[in-house]
Amino acid sequence: MRHRLVFTLPRYWPPQSLQASSLAATSSTLSRRRPRHFFSSRSSVHDAEVEKFNAYGQGWWDDPSGRTGAGPLHALNPVRVKYILNKCGRSLNAAPPSTNIGTSNDSSGPSTKKTLQGVRILDVGCGGGLLSEALARLGASVTGIDPAVGNIDVARSHAAVDPRTRGIKYEHAAVEDFLASGERFDAVVSSEVIEHVAAPDAFVKSLAGMLAAEEEAGGKSRDGGHLVLTTINRTAKAYLLAILGAEYIVRMVPKGTHEWSKFLQPQEVARMGRAAGLRVEDVCGMIYNPFNNTWKLEKDDIDVNYAIHLVQDERKGT
């Protein structure tokens, strides 16, 4: 049996001064570029975080194979798409067509052939549309929402050039406000977002509220009711790799992108899910290989990046 020693640090560490200067500069520049965006009082949107990601602009698609900017998210895409397909896809009797989503030796789950054809998916915090487009190419009916209007502009523009992604519906909205639209989905995904929101408990509750009720999805035989989050664990290892390493040493992402105190441990996400009528089905680590710029799923290592799959808990009447 393997034993791992995980150190959990106080929520006030590391000092905010490590990130203050770079964040202040970014916020100042962006405030001159565009007006701030406001949402209802129920929104978990953090204005400073929205401004940070507005700064990406066309950079979401400038260098998909790069190791800086949005490049690491492009590298992550095959793994997170594979996980979503495994957990939210519908079973097939025959093999699906080639998906070109990448391969890796991992323990992501059963090898049953799955498809996303016709699955209604909401991508919350869609950014420039990296994940939304990949899911749409697998046949999903995708809606992407983001509180940063610049992200939505980029996502719409990029999706419009490919017939396979042209049908993606993008909306400038926070998930709490999008609840009022009345739309509901078989699956909700939110990748690398929850660590940037102001109120993660309220955020998870709103994500759960976007799932189609059982009767809306065809009774107990339905394939819906899935929530998939990917995020970063709050451990010493995560601070060393995801902040010191990625932001200050290798500079894969801009300084100030993450705050260690906002990282969430899987048991905290599980608690939020239970409060929203969800139960955890799976937790799986996502491991980065800096030598070949690839990721793989690893069931036994959730110390840094991880994916968590939750479903509606029928015992709570959801």
VMD Tcl script that draws the C-alpha trace (Angstrom):
set ca {
  {0.00 0.00 0.00}
  {1.31 3.43 -0.95}
  {1.39 6.15 1.68}
  {1.49 9.82 0.82}
  {2.20 12.63 3.22}
  {0.14 15.73 2.44}
  {0.75 18.99 4.26}
  {-2.19 21.36 4.60}
  {-1.25 24.99 5.15}
  {-3.26 27.79 6.79}
  {-5.78 29.56 4.54}
  {-3.94 32.88 4.95}
  {-0.74 31.49 3.41}
  {0.93 32.47 1.07}
  {1.02 36.24 1.68}
  {-1.17 38.24 -0.66}
  {1.79 40.55 -1.29}
  {3.23 37.89 -3.60}
  {0.47 38.67 -6.10}
  {-0.61 42.23 -5.29}
  {1.65 44.13 -7.67}
  {0.92 42.08 -10.80}
  {-2.81 41.97 -10.14}
  {-2.97 45.71 -9.50}
  {-1.21 46.41 -12.78}
  {-3.54 44.10 -14.71}
  {-6.66 45.59 -13.12}
  {-5.50 49.14 -13.83}
  {-4.88 48.39 -17.51}
  {-8.18 46.61 -17.99}
  {-10.22 49.28 -16.22}
  {-9.03 51.76 -18.86}
  {-9.98 49.36 -21.67}
  {-13.56 48.44 -20.86}
  {-16.29 49.14 -18.30}
  {-16.75 46.77 -15.39}
  {-19.50 44.19 -15.68}
  {-22.17 43.89 -13.04}
  {-24.46 41.01 -12.21}
  {-27.22 40.42 -9.70}
  {-26.49 40.44 -5.98}
  {-26.81 36.65 -6.05}
  {-23.84 36.30 -8.40}
  {-20.63 34.57 -7.27}
  {-18.69 36.59 -9.86}
  {-15.48 38.18 -8.58}
  {-14.92 41.40 -10.59}
  {-11.12 41.31 -10.29}
  {-11.05 37.73 -11.59}
  {-13.28 38.68 -14.54}
  {-10.88 41.47 -15.45}
  {-7.92 39.09 -15.26}
  {-9.42 36.74 -17.83}
  {-10.66 39.52 -20.07}
  {-6.95 40.21 -20.56}
  {-6.52 37.00 -22.58}
  {-8.36 38.48 -25.58}
  {-7.36 36.69 -28.79}
  {-4.68 34.92 -26.75}
  {-7.12 32.08 -26.07}
  {-6.34 30.73 -29.57}
  {-3.02 32.40 -30.52}
  {-0.66 29.53 -29.65}
  {-2.49 26.26 -28.85}
  {0.76 24.28 -28.65}
  {2.55 26.87 -26.49}
  {3.55 26.44 -22.86}
  {2.43 29.87 -21.71}
  {-0.83 31.84 -21.72}
  {-3.74 29.64 -22.77}
  {-1.37 26.97 -24.12}
  {-1.52 24.85 -20.92}
  {-5.34 24.76 -21.18}
  {-5.08 23.50 -24.76}
  {-2.73 20.78 -23.51}
  {-5.24 19.90 -20.77}
  {-8.15 19.68 -23.21}
  {-7.72 16.03 -24.36}
  {-7.70 14.77 -20.77}
  {-10.65 16.77 -19.51}
  {-12.68 15.94 -22.64}
  {-11.90 12.25 -22.17}
  {-13.04 12.44 -18.55}
  {-16.29 14.21 -19.47}
  {-16.94 11.70 -22.24}
  {-16.44 8.78 -19.83}
  {-18.63 10.25 -17.11}
  {-21.35 12.09 -19.04}
  {-21.49 10.25 -22.36}
  {-24.21 7.84 -23.45}
  {-23.28 4.20 -23.94}
  {-22.99 2.83 -27.47}
  {-23.39 -0.71 -28.76}
  {-20.83 0.03 -31.44}
  {-17.63 2.07 -31.43}
  {-18.11 5.81 -31.98}
  {-16.37 7.59 -34.85}
  {-12.85 8.87 -34.33}
  {-12.88 11.82 -31.93}
  {-9.24 12.96 -32.08}
  {-9.32 13.86 -28.40}
  {-5.91 12.41 -27.59}
  {-4.89 9.31 -25.70}
  {-3.05 8.53 -22.48}
  {-2.40 5.59 -20.20}
  {-4.65 6.37 -17.28}
  {-7.35 5.05 -14.98}
  {-10.16 7.31 -16.13}
  {-12.89 4.70 -15.81}
  {-14.65 1.94 -17.75}
  {-13.70 1.30 -21.37}
  {-17.37 1.20 -22.50}
  {-17.78 3.09 -25.76}
  {-19.54 6.39 -25.17}
  {-20.87 9.28 -27.22}
  {-21.87 12.84 -26.45}
  {-24.20 12.94 -29.45}
  {-27.28 14.90 -28.43}
  {-26.17 15.41 -24.82}
  {-27.09 18.92 -23.65}
  {-24.03 20.42 -21.94}
  {-23.59 23.78 -20.22}
  {-19.97 24.98 -20.05}
  {-19.77 27.48 -17.17}
  {-16.83 29.87 -17.34}
  {-16.21 28.86 -20.95}
  {-13.46 31.43 -21.57}
  {-12.56 31.54 -25.27}
  {-14.43 28.32 -25.98}
  {-11.62 25.74 -25.82}
  {-13.64 23.09 -24.00}
  {-16.99 24.05 -25.57}
  {-15.65 23.51 -29.08}
  {-14.09 20.14 -28.24}
  {-17.38 18.90 -26.74}
  {-19.39 20.19 -29.71}
  {-17.12 18.28 -32.10}
  {-18.11 15.11 -30.25}
  {-21.77 15.81 -30.98}
  {-22.85 17.55 -27.78}
  {-25.37 20.37 -27.86}
  {-23.27 23.00 -26.07}
  {-24.09 26.29 -24.40}
  {-21.18 28.30 -23.02}
  {-21.54 31.13 -20.52}
  {-18.92 33.50 -19.10}
  {-19.11 36.76 -17.10}
  {-16.24 38.24 -19.15}
  {-17.76 39.78 -22.29}
  {-14.37 39.74 -24.05}
  {-14.22 35.97 -23.67}
  {-17.68 35.56 -25.20}
  {-16.74 37.77 -28.15}
  {-13.65 35.64 -28.85}
  {-15.53 32.36 -28.40}
  {-18.32 33.35 -30.81}
  {-15.87 34.57 -33.43}
  {-13.72 31.44 -33.31}
  {-16.65 28.99 -33.31}
  {-18.23 30.66 -36.34}
  {-15.52 29.48 -38.77}
  {-16.12 25.73 -38.25}
  {-19.46 24.11 -39.20}
  {-19.05 21.63 -36.33}
  {-18.87 24.40 -33.72}
  {-21.07 27.03 -35.34}
  {-24.10 25.80 -33.38}
  {-22.59 26.52 -29.96}
  {-24.71 29.05 -28.08}
  {-22.61 31.57 -26.14}
  {-24.08 33.92 -23.54}
  {-22.51 36.71 -21.49}
  {-23.85 35.68 -18.09}
  {-23.08 34.48 -14.59}
  {-24.55 31.08 -13.80}
  {-26.74 32.47 -11.00}
  {-28.46 34.79 -13.46}
  {-28.61 32.18 -16.22}
  {-30.81 30.07 -13.94}
  {-33.65 32.48 -14.74}
  {-33.47 31.52 -18.44}
  {-35.34 28.32 -17.65}
  {-32.89 26.23 -19.68}
  {-31.70 22.99 -18.10}
  {-29.01 20.54 -19.16}
  {-28.08 16.86 -19.05}
  {-24.58 17.81 -17.88}
  {-22.87 20.90 -16.51}
  {-19.10 21.30 -16.71}
  {-16.94 24.00 -15.17}
  {-13.22 23.60 -15.73}
  {-10.59 25.59 -13.83}
  {-13.24 28.08 -12.65}
  {-14.37 27.37 -9.09}
  {-11.04 28.53 -7.65}
  {-11.75 31.99 -9.12}
  {-15.29 32.63 -7.83}
  {-16.23 34.75 -4.83}
  {-18.67 32.26 -3.23}
  {-17.96 28.63 -4.18}
  {-20.86 27.25 -2.10}
  {-23.39 29.42 -3.94}
  {-21.64 28.65 -7.22}
  {-22.02 24.87 -6.79}
  {-25.66 25.30 -5.79}
  {-26.31 27.26 -8.98}
  {-24.47 24.67 -11.09}
  {-26.67 21.96 -9.58}
  {-29.74 24.07 -10.33}
  {-28.90 24.03 -14.04}
  {-29.26 20.23 -14.23}
  {-32.42 18.86 -15.78}
  {-34.79 17.26 -13.28}
  {-35.29 13.51 -13.64}
  {-38.70 13.78 -15.27}
  {-37.36 16.33 -17.78}
  {-34.73 13.87 -18.97}
  {-36.94 10.84 -19.41}
  {-37.23 9.22 -16.00}
  {-34.84 6.80 -14.33}
  {-33.34 5.59 -17.62}
  {-31.92 9.04 -18.37}
  {-28.23 9.74 -18.91}
  {-28.34 13.24 -17.42}
  {-27.80 14.89 -14.07}
  {-23.99 15.12 -14.26}
  {-21.74 17.85 -12.87}
  {-18.01 17.76 -13.68}
  {-15.55 20.21 -12.13}
  {-11.80 20.40 -12.60}
  {-9.75 22.47 -10.18}
  {-6.66 22.54 -7.95}
  {-6.28 20.98 -4.51}
  {-5.23 23.12 -1.54}
  {-2.00 21.36 -0.57}
  {1.63 22.39 -0.11}
  {2.48 20.48 -3.28}
  {-0.12 22.46 -5.22}
  {1.34 25.73 -3.97}
  {4.85 24.69 -5.00}
  {3.84 23.46 -8.47}
  {0.77 25.48 -9.48}
  {1.84 28.87 -8.07}
  {5.57 29.06 -7.37}
  {6.48 26.75 -10.26}
  {3.90 27.65 -12.92}
  {3.60 31.38 -12.19}
  {6.94 32.53 -10.76}
  {9.58 30.11 -12.07}
  {8.45 28.61 -15.39}
  {5.89 31.41 -15.98}
  {3.44 29.15 -17.77}
  {0.60 31.41 -16.62}
  {0.66 35.07 -15.55}
  {1.60 35.91 -11.98}
  {-1.47 36.34 -9.86}
  {-3.61 33.90 -11.87}
  {-4.22 31.79 -8.76}
  {-4.58 32.37 -5.04}
  {-3.66 29.36 -2.90}
  {-6.29 30.18 -0.28}
  {-9.02 29.80 -2.94}
  {-8.01 26.28 -3.90}
  {-10.52 23.66 -2.74}
  {-9.91 20.18 -1.41}
  {-12.10 17.37 -2.83}
  {-13.88 16.86 0.49}
  {-14.86 20.56 0.49}
  {-16.33 20.29 -3.01}
  {-18.13 17.11 -1.92}
  {-19.66 18.96 1.04}
  {-20.84 21.76 -1.25}
  {-22.30 19.17 -3.60}
  {-24.21 17.42 -0.80}
  {-25.69 20.75 0.27}
  {-26.89 21.21 -3.33}
  {-28.44 17.73 -3.58}
  {-25.52 16.04 -5.33}
  {-23.34 13.06 -4.46}
  {-19.76 12.35 -5.56}
  {-19.34 9.54 -8.07}
  {-15.64 9.89 -8.81}
  {-12.50 11.92 -8.09}
  {-9.47 11.58 -10.36}
  {-6.11 13.34 -10.49}
  {-4.75 15.08 -13.59}
  {-0.97 14.90 -13.87}
  {1.14 17.23 -16.02}
  {4.31 16.09 -17.78}
  {6.45 19.21 -18.40}
  {8.84 17.33 -20.69}
  {6.29 16.65 -23.43}
  {3.60 19.17 -22.42}
  {0.91 16.50 -21.94}
  {-1.51 15.48 -19.20}
  {-2.83 12.15 -18.02}
  {-5.54 11.00 -15.63}
  {-4.26 9.28 -12.49}
  {-6.68 7.90 -9.93}
  {-4.12 7.71 -7.10}
  {-2.72 11.25 -7.23}
  {-5.07 14.17 -6.51}
  {-2.48 16.32 -4.74}
  {-2.53 19.11 -7.35}
  {-5.00 19.08 -10.26}
  {-8.09 16.89 -10.10}
  {-11.49 16.28 -11.69}
  {-14.59 15.51 -9.65}
  {-17.82 13.99 -10.98}
  {-21.08 14.55 -9.08}
  {-24.62 13.41 -9.88}
  {-28.06 14.27 -8.63}
  {-28.79 12.40 -5.42}
  {-32.18 10.67 -5.87}
  {-32.35 10.09 -2.12}
  {-32.78 13.87 -1.71}
  {-35.50 14.07 -4.31}
  {-33.49 15.99 -6.89}
}
mol new
graphics top color blue
foreach p $ca { graphics top sphere $p radius 0.5 }
foreach p [lrange $ca 0 end-1] q [lrange $ca 1 end] { graphics top cylinder $p $q radius 0.2 }
display resetview
